[in-house]
């Protein structure tokens, strides 16, 4: 480890034990608010997109394997295509829904975040 790496590690550990001033507390609050804005949209996107991918995969499996016959489906090709299309549509609409949720959350929290960020910026410039 060279000297710069050592100094960086020491400073990183040292800051964990230092008392936080008001600007650092406000910065932590700003990070929390930012996470509060983004978290619901991200959770929705991951869950809905994952479900869509699984459904699309199930449709592909019905088309490409003999699972349909084991499930008692005589001709699994049309059923597999339909299930795959449903999953594909879910994956396609996932991003627009994610953007809509995110923009509505940004509108809801914009005033608080902008006020807090302006306060932090004014404190650091003083």
C-alpha positions as CSV (number, residue, x, y, z in Angstrom):
1,X,0.0,0.0,0.0
2,X,1.5,3.3,-1.0
3,X,1.4,6.5,1.2
4,X,-1.7,8.0,-0.6
5,X,-3.7,4.8,-0.1
6,X,-2.7,4.7,3.6
7,X,-3.7,8.3,4.2
8,X,-7.0,7.8,2.4
9,X,-7.8,4.8,4.6
10,X,-6.8,6.6,7.8
11,X,-9.0,9.7,6.8
12,X,-11.9,7.4,5.9
13,X,-11.8,5.7,9.3
14,X,-11.1,8.9,11.1
15,X,-14.2,10.6,9.7
16,X,-16.4,7.9,11.2
17,X,-15.4,9.0,14.7
18,X,-15.7,12.7,14.2
19,X,-18.7,14.6,15.5
20,X,-21.0,15.6,12.7
21,X,-21.7,19.3,12.1
22,X,-25.0,20.7,11.0
23,X,-24.0,20.7,7.3
24,X,-23.1,17.0,7.4
25,X,-26.5,16.2,9.1
26,X,-28.3,18.1,6.5
27,X,-26.4,16.3,3.7
28,X,-27.4,13.0,5.3
29,X,-31.0,14.2,5.3
30,X,-30.7,15.2,1.6
31,X,-29.4,11.7,0.7
32,X,-32.3,10.1,2.7
33,X,-34.8,12.3,0.8
34,X,-33.3,11.4,-2.5
35,X,-33.4,7.7,-1.7
36,X,-37.0,8.1,-0.5
37,X,-37.9,9.6,-3.9
38,X,-36.2,6.9,-6.0
39,X,-36.8,3.7,-3.9
40,X,-40.5,3.1,-4.7
41,X,-39.9,3.5,-8.5
42,X,-36.8,1.2,-8.3
43,X,-38.6,-1.5,-6.3
44,X,-41.5,-1.5,-8.6
45,X,-39.2,-1.6,-11.7
46,X,-37.3,-4.6,-10.4
47,X,-40.3,-6.6,-9.2
48,X,-42.5,-5.9,-12.2
49,X,-39.7,-6.4,-14.7
50,X,-38.6,-9.6,-13.0
51,X,-42.2,-11.0,-13.1
52,X,-42.5,-10.0,-16.7
53,X,-39.2,-11.7,-17.5
54,X,-40.3,-14.9,-15.7
55,X,-43.7,-14.9,-17.6
56,X,-41.9,-14.4,-20.9
57,X,-39.5,-17.2,-20.1
58,X,-42.5,-19.5,-19.2
59,X,-43.9,-18.7,-22.7
60,X,-40.6,-19.5,-24.3
61,X,-40.4,-22.8,-22.4
62,X,-43.9,-23.7,-23.6
63,X,-42.9,-23.1,-27.2
64,X,-39.5,-24.7,-27.2
65,X,-39.9,-27.7,-24.9
66,X,-42.4,-30.5,-24.2
67,X,-43.5,-29.0,-20.9
68,X,-46.9,-28.2,-22.4
69,X,-47.6,-31.9,-23.1
70,X,-46.6,-32.8,-19.5
71,X,-49.0,-30.1,-18.3
72,X,-51.8,-31.5,-20.4
73,X,-51.8,-28.8,-23.1
74,X,-52.3,-30.5,-26.5
75,X,-50.7,-27.8,-28.7
76,X,-48.6,-25.6,-26.5
77,X,-47.3,-23.4,-29.3
78,X,-50.2,-20.8,-29.4
79,X,-50.4,-20.8,-25.6
80,X,-46.7,-20.3,-25.3
81,X,-46.7,-17.5,-27.8
82,X,-49.6,-15.8,-25.9
83,X,-47.9,-16.2,-22.5
84,X,-44.6,-14.9,-24.0
85,X,-46.2,-11.9,-25.5
86,X,-47.8,-11.0,-22.2
87,X,-44.4,-11.2,-20.5
88,X,-42.8,-9.1,-23.3
89,X,-45.5,-6.4,-22.9
90,X,-44.9,-6.3,-19.2
91,X,-41.2,-5.8,-19.8
92,X,-41.9,-3.1,-22.4
93,X,-44.3,-1.0,-20.3
94,X,-42.0,-1.4,-17.2
95,X,-39.8,1.6,-18.1
96,X,-42.6,4.1,-18.8
97,X,-44.4,3.1,-15.6
98,X,-41.1,3.5,-13.7
99,X,-40.5,7.0,-15.2
100,X,-44.1,8.0,-14.3
101,X,-43.7,6.9,-10.6
102,X,-40.3,8.6,-10.4
103,X,-41.5,11.9,-11.9
104,X,-44.6,12.0,-9.6
105,X,-42.3,11.3,-6.6
106,X,-39.9,14.1,-7.8
107,X,-42.8,16.5,-8.0
108,X,-43.9,15.6,-4.5
109,X,-40.5,16.1,-2.9
110,X,-39.0,18.7,-5.2
111,X,-39.7,21.7,-2.9
112,X,-38.2,20.1,0.2
113,X,-35.1,18.8,-1.7
114,X,-34.4,22.1,-3.4
115,X,-34.8,24.1,-0.2
116,X,-32.5,21.8,1.7
117,X,-29.9,21.7,-1.1
118,X,-30.0,25.5,-1.3
119,X,-29.5,25.7,2.4
120,X,-26.5,23.3,2.2
121,X,-25.0,25.2,-0.7
122,X,-25.3,28.6,1.1
123,X,-23.7,27.1,4.3
124,X,-20.7,25.8,2.4
125,X,-20.2,29.0,0.5
126,X,-20.2,31.1,3.6
